[in-house]
Amino acid sequence: MHMLLNESRSGYSASYAYDANGNHASRTVNGVTDTYSVDSGDKLTHVSLT
């Protein structure tokens, strides 16, 4: 499975993390991290925006 882990260009930097099932777990853009929670059925249950 291919997943985007990071990207950057002038003035922009982002990194992405995934859980063991391949669900999006977090995203950090320019130092600000958002996290995502899923239930046992891989359904999104919570998003924490910072």
Phi, psi and omega per residue, in radians:
M1 nan 2.313 3.139
H2 -1.797 2.211 -3.134
M3 -2.304 2.463 3.074
L4 -1.219 2.184 3.140
L5 -1.810 -0.626 3.106
N6 -2.806 2.788 3.090
E7 -2.701 2.685 3.108
S8 -2.766 2.677 3.009
R9 -2.738 3.099 -3.080
S10 -0.952 2.074 3.106
G11 1.398 0.106 -3.091
Y12 -2.526 2.301 3.081
S13 -2.502 2.316 -3.134
A14 -2.457 2.537 3.027
S15 -2.383 2.667 -3.036
Y16 -2.315 2.500 3.092
A17 -2.219 2.639 -3.088
Y18 -2.302 2.662 3.075
D19 -1.467 -3.108 -3.070
A20 -1.098 -0.401 3.128
N21 -1.609 0.017 3.136
G22 1.551 0.128 3.085
N23 -1.303 2.535 3.088
H24 -1.125 2.071 -3.097
A25 -1.761 -0.650 3.118
S26 -2.780 2.798 3.092
R27 -2.455 2.289 3.066
T28 -2.094 2.115 3.125
V29 -2.151 2.100 -3.135
N30 0.860 0.734 3.065
G31 1.499 -0.032 3.134
V32 -1.829 2.160 -3.054
T33 -1.859 2.296 2.992
D34 -1.950 2.443 -3.139
T35 -2.111 2.643 -3.079
Y36 -2.211 2.397 3.108
S37 -2.070 2.493 3.109
V38 -2.244 2.735 3.100
D39 -1.547 -3.058 -3.086
S40 -1.164 -0.260 3.088
G41 -1.700 0.242 3.130
D42 1.141 0.464 3.084
K43 -1.688 2.370 3.121
L44 -1.074 2.219 -3.123
T45 -2.042 -0.438 -3.069
H46 -2.734 2.463 3.040
V47 -2.189 2.257 3.106
S48 -1.961 1.939 -3.131
L49 -1.756 2.317 3.124
T50 -2.028 nan nan
